[in-house]
Amino acid sequence: VVQTSGNANLTGDSLLVSNFNRHSYQVLPTSGTHNGGFEIQTSNDGLNWMQYHSQSFATSSGANIAYSDSWLFKYARPLITGNAAGYYLINEIHGNF
């Protein structure tokens, strides 16, 4: 499990995920005001990033996000955008099934 924590705007580590076909993310708001969005970006070269998944939220309960999908991109990274007063924890796991 890879964990990223901090205030919005928050970008997680760029991970080499090409050996895995299942990818799961969990976003947990931990303190502050939560109004923004969660995004997963993917890349095949580690330089040019494209939005793969995006969802917005306007409340703490809306910022509790669980997302899982399959893809074959080489790299992936999570992002949290929005109010800088919001503090978050992002858990991610990558595996083969």
C-alpha positions as CSV (number, residue, x, y, z in Angstrom):
1,V,0.0,0.0,0.0
2,V,1.3,3.5,-0.9
3,Q,0.1,6.4,1.2
4,T,0.1,10.1,0.4
5,S,-1.1,12.7,2.9
6,G,-1.3,16.5,2.9
7,N,-3.4,19.5,2.1
8,A,-5.0,20.2,-1.3
9,N,-3.5,20.7,-3.9
10,L,-1.8,17.4,-3.4
11,T,-0.1,15.2,-6.0
12,G,0.9,11.6,-5.1
13,D,4.1,9.9,-6.2
14,S,4.3,8.8,-9.8
15,L,4.5,5.0,-9.6
16,L,5.6,2.5,-12.2
17,V,2.5,0.3,-12.4
18,S,3.0,-1.5,-15.7
19,N,3.5,-4.9,-14.0
20,F,-0.1,-4.7,-12.5
21,N,-3.5,-4.8,-14.0
22,R,-5.7,-3.8,-11.0
23,H,-5.5,-0.4,-9.3
24,S,-7.4,0.8,-6.3
25,Y,-7.5,4.1,-4.5
26,Q,-9.1,5.3,-1.3
27,V,-9.4,8.9,-0.3
28,L,-10.0,9.8,3.3
29,P,-10.6,13.4,4.4
30,T,-8.9,13.9,7.8
31,S,-9.4,17.5,8.8
32,G,-10.4,20.9,7.4
33,T,-12.8,22.1,4.7
34,H,-13.3,19.6,1.9
35,N,-14.4,21.0,-1.4
36,G,-12.5,19.9,-4.5
37,G,-11.8,16.9,-6.6
38,F,-9.9,13.6,-6.9
39,E,-8.1,12.7,-10.1
40,I,-6.1,9.7,-11.3
41,Q,-3.6,10.6,-14.0
42,T,-1.8,8.0,-16.2
43,S,1.2,8.1,-18.5
44,N,3.2,5.8,-20.7
45,D,6.4,8.0,-20.7
46,G,6.3,9.5,-17.2
47,L,6.3,13.0,-18.8
48,N,3.0,13.5,-20.5
49,W,0.1,12.9,-18.1
50,M,-3.6,12.4,-19.0
51,Q,-6.6,12.4,-16.8
52,Y,-7.9,8.8,-16.5
53,H,-10.6,9.3,-13.8
54,S,-12.0,12.4,-12.1
55,Q,-14.7,13.0,-9.5
56,S,-15.6,16.1,-7.5
57,F,-16.8,16.6,-4.0
58,A,-18.2,19.4,-1.9
59,T,-18.4,17.9,1.6
60,S,-16.3,15.7,3.9
61,S,-18.6,12.7,3.3
62,G,-18.4,13.3,-0.4
63,A,-14.6,13.2,-0.2
64,N,-14.7,9.6,1.1
65,I,-13.9,8.0,-2.2
66,A,-13.1,4.4,-3.1
67,Y,-12.2,3.6,-6.7
68,S,-10.9,0.5,-8.5
69,D,-10.3,-0.2,-12.2
70,S,-8.1,-2.1,-14.7
71,W,-5.7,-0.5,-17.1
72,L,-2.3,-1.2,-18.7
73,F,-0.6,2.3,-18.5
74,K,3.0,2.4,-17.5
75,Y,2.7,5.1,-14.7
76,A,-0.1,6.4,-12.5
77,R,-0.4,9.1,-9.8
78,P,-3.3,10.5,-7.7
79,L,-4.2,14.2,-7.3
80,I,-6.4,16.1,-4.9
81,T,-7.5,19.6,-6.0
82,G,-9.5,22.3,-4.2
83,N,-9.6,24.1,-0.9
84,A,-6.1,24.2,0.7
85,A,-7.7,24.0,4.1
86,G,-8.6,20.3,3.5
87,Y,-6.2,17.6,4.7
88,Y,-6.4,14.1,3.1
89,L,-5.0,10.7,3.2
90,I,-4.8,8.7,-0.1
91,N,-4.2,4.9,0.0
92,E,-3.5,3.1,-3.2
93,I,-2.7,-0.5,-4.0
94,H,-1.7,-2.1,-7.4
95,G,-1.9,-5.8,-8.0
96,N,-2.7,-8.7,-10.4
97,F,-5.9,-10.6,-10.4
